[in-house]
Amino acid sequence: MTTLPKSRQPELKTALPGPKSAEIMARDSQHLSTSYMRPYPFVPDHGEGVWLTDPDGNTMLDFFAGIAVSTTGYAHPHVVEAVTAQMKKFAHVCLTDYPQEITTSLAERLAAHIERPDEKWRVFFGNSGAEAVEAAIKLARNHTGRSHIISTLGSFHGRTYGAITLTGSKTKYKAGFGPLLPNVTHIPYPNPFRPPLGSTPETCGDAVLAHLELLFKTVIPSNEVAAFIIEPMQGEGGYIVPPAGFLTKLRQLADQHGFLLIYDEVQAGMGRTGKMFSFQQFIARSEECQPDIVTLAKGVASGLPISAMLAKESVMTWAPGSHGSTFGGNPVAAAAAHATLDLLEGVVKHPGCGESLMHNAAEVGGFILAELKKMQREFPFIGDVRGEGLFIGIEFVAPDGKADGKLRDAASMAMFERGLLNLDCGESVIRVSPPLILTREDAQTGLQIMREALRSLPAR
Ligand SMILES: Cc1ncc(COP(=O)(O)O)c(C=O)c1O
């Protein structure tokens, strides 16, 4: 293991990329798929905690966690130990055919976070977010005997055919790939900062649901709708939190018309918002908005590939053999998931992170959000700062209030050049989604880099 920089500051020894990184990047550009984007010239070589180092010895502070994946940071000893122990037992014996204690107990553990006394849940394991979403679509259609799926604009659900059809964020994900899945309709996401359909921040949730009811009267027979899939807090679309009451009313509409409610928690779930699942933030505020199906991936296993589609027992009615996966529920990834849950739940404590990583996400996230709101006063081009826990979006605006993607890109690069790994989302948003082991001290370092980067932007 490497030694952390004593000052806990990024250490930039070369211009980025350094010579060793540049050599890897050149080979990468020759041999890997042309679909990969390479916006930032950084080549990770090894990591520890919230720090990533490239082969030239440049160490960066990580504020994006490989897109909200590295829940426990890099090379967490508890995760490494769990993975190593499972590797010594067996790495694979297909879960579709053979039950395994490690996945049985993982299913019990995940379900325990959502089950209610009168409502048991079951779990299907896959390898990626898209697979969890595909499983959710198939189950919803199979269970209801209906075909139509409603999704939201701005959403991201993955890259497989069903998942890109449901995705509503960018046409480039769909261009040239048709035909996609039939019977999918997108309606606006209730974004309080940019209220759709002529609504206000307060009324945007009602406006979206009124729009859906209009569609039910005019173009989509509601008795043909299998499910509504939604990110309870929208990730790729801009780290957006819907208004209070929206999910509750959506739940009521689902019950009224008999369709299933699927929450895609792939990005916002696994403790990131300070609750295990982001919809539980609304439940904690006394909203009755329990879903029928939940999809999980990304943060489940601190970087090992495993996903889960959880459904109420009354909904998971498909027949044996109707769905499966060779690698899904891989035991090594399951071991990493158990270790991740240990830290999220506080069964195992991480030094400096209080009673649990979920608690730390709420605590340090609250601190970052408050500091960013102060920064908003200094920088008028920050139009909005929003989020829950360590799921935070910073939206950049032009003087006329329109989204300013170019300025966001410049800000993101200025932060990167100062040693802060970050990632854009939406039209003009930078997401703050660090590992959940981020301490207040490291958060302060990141915020200071952000401040300096924003000050360096040309005056407007
Ligand atoms: C909400 C959401 N759902 C699904 C996915 C797809 O996950 P994966 O890339 O693991 O297939 C993503 C990925 O960003 C996501 O953010």
PDBQT file of the ligand as one rigid body, heavy atoms in Angstrom, charges set to zero:
ROOT
HETATM    1  C1  LIG A 501     -29.809   5.311 -12.355  1.00  0.00    +0.000 C 
HETATM    2  C2  LIG A 501     -28.982   4.386 -13.195  1.00  0.00    +0.000 A 
HETATM    3  N1  LIG A 501     -29.544   3.251 -13.634  1.00  0.00    +0.000 NA
HETATM    4  C3  LIG A 501     -28.840   2.361 -14.385  1.00  0.00    +0.000 A 
HETATM    5  C4  LIG A 501     -27.536   2.629 -14.745  1.00  0.00    +0.000 A 
HETATM    6  C5  LIG A 501     -26.780   1.630 -15.586  1.00  0.00    +0.000 C 
HETATM    7  O1  LIG A 501     -25.819   1.016 -14.825  1.00  0.00    +0.000 OA
HETATM    8  P1  LIG A 501     -24.623   0.206 -15.542  1.00  0.00    +0.000 P 
HETATM    9  O2  LIG A 501     -23.746   1.206 -16.217  1.00  0.00    +0.000 OA
HETATM   10  O3  LIG A 501     -23.951  -0.523 -14.408  1.00  0.00    +0.000 OA
HETATM   11  O4  LIG A 501     -25.255  -0.732 -16.508  1.00  0.00    +0.000 OA
HETATM   12  C6  LIG A 501     -26.911   3.804 -14.310  1.00  0.00    +0.000 A 
HETATM   13  C7  LIG A 501     -25.531   4.107 -14.685  1.00  0.00    +0.000 C 
HETATM   14  O5  LIG A 501     -25.066   5.220 -14.604  1.00  0.00    +0.000 OA
HETATM   15  C8  LIG A 501     -27.668   4.717 -13.523  1.00  0.00    +0.000 A 
HETATM   16  O6  LIG A 501     -27.147   5.863 -13.091  1.00  0.00    +0.000 OA
ENDROOT
TORSDOF 0
